[in-house]
Amino acid sequence: MTQPKVKRVRDLVDGVLLLDKPVGLSSNDALIKTKRVLNAKKAGHTGTLDPFATGLLPLCFGEATKFSQDLLEADKTYLTTVHLGQRTDTGDTEGEVIETREVNVTREQIEAVLAQFRGPIAQVPPMYSALKRDGKPLYEYARAGITLEREARNVVIHKLELVDYEAPFLKLEVTCSKGTYIRVLGEDIGAALGCGAHLNALRRTQVGALTAEHMITPEQLLAHAAPLELLSPVDALLSSFPAVQLTPELAKRFLQGQRLPLGKEPAVTVPAAPGRVRVYLDAKLLGTGQLQEYSILAPERLIAAAQAQ
């Protein structure tokens, strides 16, 4: 007689893991493996890295998933190596070479071309992307040999610096807005130089205020005797927002969803400018709120554990 499968009981785990994603692993696979190691009930990642890319992949667990959208919207920084003189059908090393040209460009020419891509630019999303058309990802059309028209998208390249150049490899540091395709940027730079290009390597080093300094490799995670100790607190995702400390009475009202006129509360220091804030009682994160005109604090996303107390 076959024994019924025992459903695994997952733990309520809250926090953020800054994973150093290796080459060859999809972002979703990285999330699933990490979730299993931590035995976490609820998890999500904050924007995908292509399998060939490495670097900072913030993984959110439990209450932290409520704030993961902020990282999807955040600016990101990458180190990338552009292989000049070769185009591939995917724009990176995972594709087939479709064109080879001679590379005969100087650093001066490269600097002049890079200047054209700083600031607001328009990008046409690649066919090999997860963007959907009629419910199907573009990469499925591409694999079937179908090319569809795509509308250009407006993105911002905040920083684009030449790190090193040793033909045919061009190493760049890029800080960009959400929705930027570094593969497309590499291809467009190659086209502007007249020789074509594809990405040879891509490493993400920063997402919003989160940096690569405290990244954990999958090997370090597996080897750690108490892997939950590697998690950063939930408010690591919110460090760029001003903090507001409430009194116990105000905290109770905040967690009940009430709007609070903080300008009338001498015990509370109110940030100078309206906008999003992180809200605390002592050192305990209660959630986020919107500081509106006349110092009105409106609750936004609340921490369930704080509400339960």
Secondary structure in CASP SS format (residue, H / E / C, confidence):
PFRMAT SS
TARGET T0000
AUTHOR 0000-0000-0000
METHOD secondary structure of the structure
MODEL  1
M C 1.00
T C 1.00
Q C 1.00
P C 1.00
K C 1.00
V C 1.00
K C 1.00
R C 1.00
V C 1.00
R C 1.00
D E 1.00
L C 1.00
V C 1.00
D C 1.00
G E 1.00
V E 1.00
L E 1.00
L E 1.00
L E 1.00
D E 1.00
K E 1.00
P C 1.00
V C 1.00
G C 1.00
L C 1.00
S C 1.00
S H 1.00
N H 1.00
D H 1.00
A H 1.00
L H 1.00
I H 1.00
K H 1.00
T H 1.00
K H 1.00
R H 1.00
V H 1.00
L H 1.00
N C 1.00
A E 1.00
K C 1.00
K C 1.00
A E 1.00
G E 1.00
H E 1.00
T C 1.00
G C 1.00
T C 1.00
L C 1.00
D C 1.00
P C 1.00
F C 1.00
A C 1.00
T E 1.00
G E 1.00
L E 1.00
L E 1.00
P E 1.00
L E 1.00
C E 1.00
F E 1.00
G H 1.00
E H 1.00
A H 1.00
T H 1.00
K H 1.00
F H 1.00
S H 1.00
Q H 1.00
D H 1.00
L H 1.00
L H 1.00
E H 1.00
A C 1.00
D C 1.00
K E 1.00
T E 1.00
Y E 1.00
L E 1.00
T E 1.00
T E 1.00
V E 1.00
H E 1.00
L E 1.00
G C 1.00
Q E 1.00
R E 1.00
T E 1.00
D C 1.00
T C 1.00
G C 1.00
D E 1.00
T C 1.00
E C 1.00
G C 1.00
E C 1.00
V E 1.00
I E 1.00
E E 1.00
T E 1.00
R C 1.00
E C 1.00
V C 1.00
N C 1.00
V C 1.00
T C 1.00
R H 1.00
E H 1.00
Q H 1.00
I H 1.00
E H 1.00
A H 1.00
V H 1.00
L H 1.00
A H 1.00
Q H 1.00
F C 1.00
R C 1.00
G E 1.00
P E 1.00
I E 1.00
A E 1.00
Q E 1.00
V C 1.00
P C 1.00
P C 1.00
M C 1.00
Y C 1.00
S C 1.00
A C 1.00
L C 1.00
K E 1.00
R E 1.00
D C 1.00
G C 1.00
K E 1.00
P E 1.00
L H 1.00
Y H 1.00
E H 1.00
Y H 1.00
A H 1.00
R H 1.00
A C 1.00
G C 1.00
I C 1.00
T C 1.00
L C 1.00
E C 1.00
R C 1.00
E C 1.00
A C 1.00
R E 1.00
N E 1.00
V E 1.00
V E 1.00
I E 1.00
H E 1.00
K E 1.00
L E 1.00
E E 1.00
L E 1.00
V E 1.00
D E 1.00
Y E 1.00
E E 1.00
A C 1.00
P C 1.00
F E 1.00
L E 1.00
K E 1.00
L E 1.00
E E 1.00
V E 1.00
T E 1.00
C E 1.00
S C 1.00
K C 1.00
G C 1.00
T C 1.00
Y C 1.00
I H 1.00
R H 1.00
V H 1.00
L H 1.00
G H 1.00
E H 1.00
D H 1.00
I H 1.00
G H 1.00
A H 1.00
A H 1.00
L C 1.00
G C 1.00
C C 1.00
G C 1.00
A E 1.00
H E 1.00
L E 1.00
N E 1.00
A E 1.00
L E 1.00
R E 1.00
R E 1.00
T E 1.00
Q E 1.00
V E 1.00
G C 1.00
A C 1.00
L E 1.00
T E 1.00
A H 1.00
E H 1.00
H H 1.00
M C 1.00
I E 1.00
T C 1.00
P H 1.00
E H 1.00
Q H 1.00
L H 1.00
L H 1.00
A H 1.00
H C 1.00
A C 1.00
A C 1.00
P H 1.00
L H 1.00
E H 1.00
L H 1.00
L C 1.00
S E 1.00
P C 1.00
V H 1.00
D H 1.00
A H 1.00
L H 1.00
L H 1.00
S C 1.00
S C 1.00
F C 1.00
P C 1.00
A E 1.00
V E 1.00
Q E 1.00
L C 1.00
T C 1.00
P H 1.00
E H 1.00
L H 1.00
A H 1.00
K H 1.00
R H 1.00
F H 1.00
L H 1.00
Q C 1.00
G C 1.00
Q C 1.00
R C 1.00
L E 1.00
P E 1.00
L H 1.00
G H 1.00
K H 1.00
E C 1.00
P C 1.00
A C 1.00
V C 1.00
T C 1.00
V C 1.00
P C 1.00
A C 1.00
A C 1.00
P C 1.00
G E 1.00
R E 1.00
V E 1.00
R E 1.00
V E 1.00
Y E 1.00
L E 1.00
D C 1.00
A C 1.00
K E 1.00
L E 1.00
L E 1.00
G E 1.00
T E 1.00
G E 1.00
Q E 1.00
L E 1.00
Q E 1.00
E H 1.00
Y H 1.00
S H 1.00
I E 1.00
L E 1.00
A E 1.00
P E 1.00
E E 1.00
R E 1.00
L E 1.00
I C 1.00
A H 1.00
A H 1.00
A H 1.00
Q H 1.00
A H 1.00
Q C 1.00
END
